[in-house]
């Protein structure tokens, strides 16, 4: 997640003079001096608002301290948005990437500060039913648009391997979990055995966002239009069903003020049902239908569990990027149980 609601945190972990010097040299039109604050929330790459005489910017950096291999790849994030921006797909304009850790202590990139609103609560309690429908239609339409982009023409033909997406993903997140493992959880061990044995076939390849949900988007304040899709840390080339099933997991996640909307769709709510979302996505992408979702949900929960396990490991080592890391870490067993429950529904 790129940010969370609330005021910016006052921090002093960036060298403002060095950063201003770098931005003067690499960010078109930049004029200092600058001030900064850290967006609260988020567990992946710490994110800051930069305010200067020339305007406002967003900076994303790797966390300080030791990191797991392939995690927190801000360089990949930057390359992806730099490839997508010219296509017209809604992403923030990229301004520059710095891989010299001497500037602020880690690699980082700077992008446009996109104005608008973020819907943190998937239930959309402040919207009328018709607006809820329009917002969810926009979400699924933009996902279909992303999955239809010619990634080769966008210069992203080698952004990921074209096939065996879920095989590679299961292997990756198993490895990430093992590197961050702190406990023995039976459900996790069962999943690690079951997932690679039951891989679904991949029929299409597209850009995959990896964390596509309502609170990773900035909407126009006056209409249901996505102005920017955020947080591309987990993006790659892969099976578009990964994104679509991940989005639909919110229909099975209890509502708690976040993206989860279990039990809230259909009827007079204005929130489309899973079936309506599937119908709209299939119409936009030319699909006749989608496969059974339970395997994908099991993998999605397993991946999320592995990510949260990484947060727990960083918290135990004193390197977590957010004060709520301890609470997030406590979710690992629950996520493992949820993943195994979906696996059982898929025939495990």
VEXDREN-2710 file (C-alpha; in Angstrom, 1 decimal):
% VEXDREN-2710
k/r/px/py/pz
1/UNK/0.0/0.0/0.0
2/UNK/1.4/3.4/-0.9
3/UNK/-0.1/5.3/2.0
4/UNK/-2.8/5.3/4.6
5/UNK/-5.3/7.8/5.7
6/UNK/-4.2/10.4/8.2
7/UNK/-1.6/13.1/8.5
8/UNK/2.0/12.7/7.4
9/UNK/4.4/11.4/10.0
10/UNK/7.2/13.8/11.0
11/UNK/10.4/11.9/10.4
12/UNK/14.1/12.8/10.0
13/UNK/15.5/9.7/8.2
14/UNK/16.3/11.4/4.8
15/UNK/19.2/13.7/4.1
16/UNK/17.2/16.7/2.7
17/UNK/20.2/18.5/1.3
18/UNK/21.5/15.4/-0.6
19/UNK/18.0/14.6/-1.8
20/UNK/17.5/18.1/-3.1
21/UNK/20.8/18.0/-4.9
22/UNK/19.9/14.8/-6.6
23/UNK/16.4/16.1/-7.6
24/UNK/17.9/19.3/-9.0
25/UNK/20.1/17.1/-11.2
26/UNK/17.6/14.5/-12.2
27/UNK/14.0/15.7/-11.9
28/UNK/12.8/18.0/-14.7
29/UNK/11.6/21.4/-13.4
30/UNK/12.5/20.7/-9.7
31/UNK/13.3/23.7/-7.6
32/UNK/14.2/23.5/-3.9
33/UNK/14.5/23.7/-1.0
34/UNK/12.3/20.8/0.0
35/UNK/10.5/19.4/3.1
36/UNK/9.2/15.9/3.5
37/UNK/6.9/13.7/5.6
38/UNK/6.3/10.0/5.6
39/UNK/2.9/8.5/4.7
40/UNK/1.7/6.4/7.6
41/UNK/0.9/2.8/7.0
42/UNK/2.3/0.5/4.4
43/UNK/4.7/-2.4/5.0
44/UNK/6.6/-2.7/1.8
45/UNK/8.5/0.3/0.6
46/UNK/8.5/3.4/2.8
47/UNK/6.8/6.3/1.0
48/UNK/7.2/10.0/1.4
49/UNK/5.6/13.2/0.3
50/UNK/8.1/15.8/-0.9
51/UNK/7.1/19.4/-1.0
52/UNK/9.2/22.0/-2.8
53/UNK/9.0/25.3/-4.5
54/UNK/8.3/23.5/-7.8
55/UNK/5.4/21.4/-6.4
56/UNK/4.8/18.1/-4.6
57/UNK/6.3/14.7/-5.4
58/UNK/6.2/11.2/-4.0
59/UNK/9.3/9.3/-3.1
60/UNK/9.5/5.5/-2.7
61/UNK/12.5/3.9/-1.2
62/UNK/13.7/0.5/-0.1
63/UNK/13.6/-0.1/3.7
64/UNK/16.8/0.4/5.6
65/UNK/18.6/-2.7/7.0
66/UNK/19.0/-6.2/5.6
67/UNK/16.4/-7.3/3.1
68/UNK/15.2/-10.6/1.6
69/UNK/16.5/-11.4/-1.9
70/UNK/14.2/-9.9/-4.7
71/UNK/12.1/-8.1/-2.1
72/UNK/11.4/-4.3/-2.2
73/UNK/12.5/-3.9/-5.8
74/UNK/11.9/-0.2/-6.3
75/UNK/13.9/-0.4/-9.5
76/UNK/11.3/-2.8/-11.0
77/UNK/8.5/-0.6/-9.8
78/UNK/10.1/2.4/-11.6
79/UNK/10.7/0.5/-14.8
80/UNK/7.1/-0.7/-14.9
81/UNK/5.5/2.7/-14.4
82/UNK/8.0/4.2/-16.9
83/UNK/6.8/1.7/-19.4
84/UNK/3.1/2.1/-18.7
85/UNK/2.9/5.9/-18.5
86/UNK/3.2/6.5/-22.2
87/UNK/0.5/3.9/-23.0
88/UNK/-2.1/6.1/-21.2
89/UNK/-2.8/3.6/-18.5
90/UNK/-3.4/5.5/-15.2
91/UNK/-0.1/5.6/-13.3
92/UNK/1.8/8.4/-11.7
93/UNK/4.3/10.1/-14.0
94/UNK/7.8/8.8/-13.2
95/UNK/10.5/11.5/-12.7
96/UNK/13.7/9.6/-11.8
97/UNK/15.3/6.5/-10.3
98/UNK/18.3/6.6/-8.0
99/UNK/20.2/3.4/-7.3
100/UNK/23.1/5.2/-5.5
101/UNK/22.5/4.4/-1.8
102/UNK/24.9/7.2/-0.8
103/UNK/22.1/9.8/-1.5
104/UNK/19.6/8.8/1.2
105/UNK/20.8/5.4/2.4
106/UNK/18.9/3.2/0.0
107/UNK/17.7/3.0/-3.6
108/UNK/14.6/5.2/-4.4
109/UNK/12.5/6.7/-7.1
110/UNK/10.5/9.9/-7.4
111/UNK/7.2/10.2/-9.2
112/UNK/4.3/12.6/-9.6
113/UNK/2.0/13.4/-6.6
114/UNK/-1.4/12.5/-8.0
115/UNK/-4.3/14.4/-6.5
116/UNK/-7.6/12.7/-5.9
117/UNK/-9.2/10.4/-3.4
118/UNK/-8.5/6.9/-2.2
119/UNK/-11.3/4.7/-1.1
120/UNK/-9.8/2.9/1.9
121/UNK/-13.1/1.1/2.8
122/UNK/-14.3/-1.3/0.1
123/UNK/-17.9/-1.0/1.4
124/UNK/-17.9/2.7/0.2
125/UNK/-20.1/3.8/3.0
126/UNK/-20.0/7.5/1.9
127/UNK/-21.2/6.6/-1.7
128/UNK/-24.7/6.1/-3.1
129/UNK/-25.4/2.7/-4.6
130/UNK/-25.1/4.0/-8.2
131/UNK/-21.7/5.4/-7.4
132/UNK/-20.6/2.1/-5.8
133/UNK/-21.5/0.3/-9.0
134/UNK/-19.6/2.8/-11.1
135/UNK/-16.5/2.6/-8.9
136/UNK/-16.4/-1.2/-9.0
137/UNK/-17.0/-1.2/-12.8
138/UNK/-14.1/1.2/-13.2
139/UNK/-11.9/-1.0/-11.0
140/UNK/-12.5/-4.1/-13.1
141/UNK/-12.4/-2.2/-16.4
142/UNK/-9.0/-0.8/-15.6
143/UNK/-7.8/-4.3/-14.7
144/UNK/-9.1/-5.6/-18.0
145/UNK/-7.3/-2.7/-19.7
146/UNK/-4.0/-3.6/-17.9
147/UNK/-4.3/-7.2/-19.0
148/UNK/-4.8/-6.1/-22.6
149/UNK/-1.7/-3.9/-22.9
150/UNK/0.9/-5.0/-25.4
151/UNK/3.8/-5.3/-22.9
152/UNK/6.3/-5.9/-25.7
153/UNK/5.4/-2.6/-27.3
154/UNK/5.7/-0.9/-23.9
155/UNK/9.3/-2.1/-23.6
156/UNK/8.4/-4.7/-21.0
157/UNK/8.8/-7.8/-23.0
158/UNK/11.5/-9.1/-20.6
159/UNK/9.9/-7.8/-17.4
160/UNK/9.0/-11.4/-16.5
161/UNK/9.1/-14.9/-17.9
162/UNK/6.1/-15.6/-20.2
163/UNK/5.0/-19.0/-18.9
164/UNK/4.7/-21.2/-15.8
165/UNK/3.7/-18.1/-13.7
166/UNK/2.1/-19.9/-10.8
167/UNK/4.8/-22.5/-10.7
168/UNK/7.4/-19.7/-10.3
169/UNK/5.2/-17.8/-7.9
170/UNK/4.7/-20.8/-5.6
171/UNK/8.4/-21.4/-5.6
172/UNK/9.2/-17.7/-4.9
173/UNK/6.8/-17.3/-2.0
174/UNK/7.8/-20.7/-0.5
175/UNK/11.4/-19.5/-0.6
176/UNK/10.5/-16.1/0.8
177/UNK/8.5/-17.8/3.6
178/UNK/11.4/-20.1/4.4
179/UNK/13.9/-17.2/4.6
180/UNK/11.6/-15.4/7.0
181/UNK/10.2/-18.4/8.9
182/UNK/10.0/-18.1/12.7
183/UNK/7.4/-20.8/13.6
184/UNK/6.2/-24.2/12.6
185/UNK/2.7/-24.1/11.2
186/UNK/1.1/-27.3/9.9
187/UNK/-1.2/-25.6/7.4
188/UNK/1.8/-23.9/5.8
189/UNK/3.6/-27.2/5.4
190/UNK/0.5/-28.8/3.8
191/UNK/0.2/-25.8/1.4
192/UNK/3.9/-26.0/0.4
193/UNK/3.3/-29.7/-0.6
194/UNK/-0.1/-29.2/-2.2
195/UNK/0.2/-26.0/-4.2
196/UNK/3.0/-27.1/-6.7
197/UNK/1.3/-30.5/-7.1
198/UNK/-2.0/-28.9/-8.3
199/UNK/-0.9/-26.0/-10.5
200/UNK/-3.7/-24.7/-12.9
201/UNK/-2.8/-24.3/-16.6
202/UNK/-1.8/-20.9/-17.8
203/UNK/-3.6/-19.8/-21.0
204/UNK/-2.7/-16.1/-21.2
205/UNK/0.2/-13.8/-20.3
206/UNK/-0.1/-10.2/-19.4
207/UNK/1.3/-7.5/-17.1
208/UNK/0.3/-8.6/-13.6
209/UNK/0.0/-5.9/-10.9
210/UNK/0.3/-8.3/-8.0
211/UNK/-1.7/-6.3/-5.4
212/UNK/-4.7/-5.0/-7.3
213/UNK/-7.4/-3.7/-4.9
214/UNK/-9.5/-0.7/-4.3
215/UNK/-7.2/1.0/-1.8
216/UNK/-4.2/0.9/-4.2
217/UNK/-5.8/3.4/-6.5
218/UNK/-6.4/7.2/-6.6
219/UNK/-9.8/8.2/-8.0
220/UNK/-10.9/11.5/-9.4
221/UNK/-12.6/13.4/-6.6
222/UNK/-15.6/14.3/-8.8
223/UNK/-16.2/11.1/-10.8
224/UNK/-15.6/7.3/-10.7
225/UNK/-12.4/7.4/-12.7
226/UNK/-9.1/5.9/-11.7
227/UNK/-6.3/8.6/-12.0
228/UNK/-3.5/6.3/-10.8
229/UNK/-3.0/2.7/-9.9
230/UNK/-0.3/2.6/-7.1
231/UNK/2.1/0.1/-5.6
232/UNK/3.6/-2.0/-8.4
233/UNK/6.2/-3.7/-6.1
234/UNK/4.9/-7.2/-6.9
235/UNK/4.3/-6.6/-10.6
236/UNK/5.6/-8.9/-13.3
237/UNK/4.5/-10.7/-16.5
238/UNK/2.3/-13.6/-15.7
239/UNK/-1.2/-15.2/-15.6
240/UNK/-3.9/-12.4/-15.5
241/UNK/-6.0/-14.8/-13.4
242/UNK/-3.6/-13.9/-10.5
243/UNK/-4.8/-10.3/-10.4
244/UNK/-8.4/-11.1/-11.1
245/UNK/-8.7/-13.8/-8.4
246/UNK/-6.8/-11.6/-6.0
247/UNK/-9.3/-8.8/-6.5
248/UNK/-12.2/-11.2/-6.0
249/UNK/-10.8/-12.4/-2.7
250/UNK/-12.2/-9.2/-1.2
251/UNK/-15.7/-10.6/-1.7
252/UNK/-14.7/-13.4/0.7
253/UNK/-12.8/-11.2/3.2
254/UNK/-14.7/-9.9/6.2
255/UNK/-15.4/-6.2/6.1
256/UNK/-13.3/-4.3/8.7
257/UNK/-12.9/-0.9/7.1
258/UNK/-10.4/-2.2/4.5
259/UNK/-10.9/-3.7/1.1
260/UNK/-12.9/-6.7/2.3
261/UNK/-16.6/-6.7/1.4
262/UNK/-17.8/-10.3/2.3
263/UNK/-21.6/-10.3/2.5
264/UNK/-22.0/-6.7/1.3
265/UNK/-22.5/-7.1/-2.5
266/UNK/-25.7/-7.5/-4.5
267/UNK/-29.2/-6.4/-3.7
268/UNK/-29.6/-2.7/-3.2
269/UNK/-26.0/-2.2/-2.1
270/UNK/-24.8/-1.2/-5.5
271/UNK/-21.7/-3.3/-5.1
272/UNK/-21.6/-5.9/-8.0
273/UNK/-21.6/-9.6/-7.1
274/UNK/-18.7/-11.9/-7.9
275/UNK/-20.8/-13.2/-10.8
276/UNK/-21.3/-9.7/-12.2
277/UNK/-17.6/-8.9/-11.9
278/UNK/-16.7/-12.1/-13.7
279/UNK/-19.2/-11.3/-16.5
280/UNK/-17.8/-7.8/-17.0
281/UNK/-14.2/-8.9/-16.9
282/UNK/-14.8/-11.8/-19.3
283/UNK/-16.7/-9.5/-21.7
284/UNK/-13.8/-7.0/-21.7
285/UNK/-11.1/-9.6/-22.1
286/UNK/-12.8/-11.9/-24.5
287/UNK/-13.0/-14.9/-22.1
288/UNK/-15.7/-17.5/-22.2
289/UNK/-15.4/-17.9/-18.4
290/UNK/-12.9/-18.5/-15.7
291/UNK/-11.6/-21.6/-13.9
292/UNK/-12.5/-22.6/-10.3
293/UNK/-11.3/-19.9/-8.0
294/UNK/-10.5/-21.8/-4.9
295/UNK/-7.0/-22.8/-6.0
296/UNK/-6.2/-19.2/-6.8
297/UNK/-7.7/-18.0/-3.5
298/UNK/-5.5/-20.6/-1.6
299/UNK/-2.4/-19.4/-3.4
300/UNK/-3.4/-15.7/-2.8
301/UNK/-3.7/-16.3/0.9
302/UNK/-0.5/-18.2/1.0
303/UNK/1.3/-15.4/-0.8
304/UNK/-0.2/-12.8/1.6
305/UNK/0.9/-15.0/4.5
306/UNK/4.4/-15.1/3.2
307/UNK/4.5/-11.3/2.8
308/UNK/3.2/-10.9/6.4
309/UNK/5.8/-13.4/7.6
310/UNK/8.4/-11.2/6.1
311/UNK/7.0/-8.2/8.1
312/UNK/7.1/-10.3/11.2
313/UNK/10.7/-11.2/10.6
314/UNK/11.7/-7.5/10.0
315/UNK/9.8/-6.5/13.2
316/UNK/11.6/-9.1/15.2
317/UNK/14.9/-7.8/13.9
318/UNK/13.9/-4.2/14.5
319/UNK/13.7/-3.2/10.8
320/UNK/9.9/-3.0/10.3
321/UNK/8.8/0.1/8.4
322/UNK/5.6/0.7/10.4
323/UNK/4.6/0.8/14.0
324/UNK/1.7/-1.6/13.4
325/UNK/4.0/-4.4/12.3
326/UNK/3.5/-6.4/15.5
327/UNK/-0.2/-6.5/14.9
328/UNK/0.3/-7.5/11.3
329/UNK/2.7/-10.2/12.3
330/UNK/0.0/-11.8/14.5
331/UNK/-2.1/-12.5/11.4
332/UNK/0.3/-15.2/10.0
333/UNK/-1.5/-18.2/11.6
334/UNK/-4.9/-16.9/10.5
335/UNK/-3.8/-16.3/6.9
336/UNK/-2.3/-19.8/6.8
337/UNK/-5.6/-21.3/8.1
338/UNK/-7.6/-19.4/5.5
339/UNK/-5.3/-20.5/2.7
340/UNK/-5.6/-24.1/3.7
341/UNK/-9.4/-23.8/4.0
342/UNK/-9.6/-22.7/0.3
343/UNK/-7.2/-25.5/-0.6
344/UNK/-9.6/-28.0/1.0
345/UNK/-12.5/-26.5/-1.0
346/UNK/-10.4/-27.0/-4.1
347/UNK/-10.1/-30.7/-3.3
348/UNK/-7.0/-30.9/-1.1
END
